[in-house]
Amino acid sequence: KYVPRPAGAASGLDLYTSAFTALHTRDLYLISELKANTIRLDPWIAGNDHSSFLRRCNEHGLFVIPTFDIKKYMNPKVFSNDLSMLQDLAKELRKFMQLALRSDHS
């Protein structure tokens, strides 16, 4: 799993935004030099811009497996067939996939 956390950085950061471009540049080059072709990510914040990171992955020929964080949905309501909770989960997942799968990565 690729987690570009700078030394001493707090957890909970969205590590795939342009704020971490220097780390991405270094790490993605090394990953591709090791002949890897796929990276799995930690969850990111769906509303943030990840286009620079995704563009760099594409430049290095890397496939990306994003992770959808569903822990907020892991409660008894979901498993008791609460339709509104399930609809909310589906909406969030659609939004996540739309942002992650933009064909132009911009």
C-alpha positions, 0 to 999 in steps of 0.5 A: 500500500502506498502511503506517502506520509512525510516524517512527523506528519499527523495522520488523517491527512489526504496524502494524494493532493498536490501538497505532497507532489515532491513525495509523489515525484520521488516515490512514483519514480522509484515504484515504477523503476522496481517494475511495479505496475499497481499501487493501492492507496489509503482512503482520500477525501473525495472532494479534494483534487487528486488530478496531479497525483493521478496524472503522475501515476499515469505518466509512470504507467501505474494503475491505481486502486483507490480505497473507499472508507466505509467505517462511518457506515459500519453500524447496526443501522446499515445491517438492519436495512435502513434504506436511507443509510444504504442510499447515502452509502451508494451516493458516496460511493458513486461520488468517490468513483466519479472523482477517481475515474475521471478519464482526463484526471483533471 
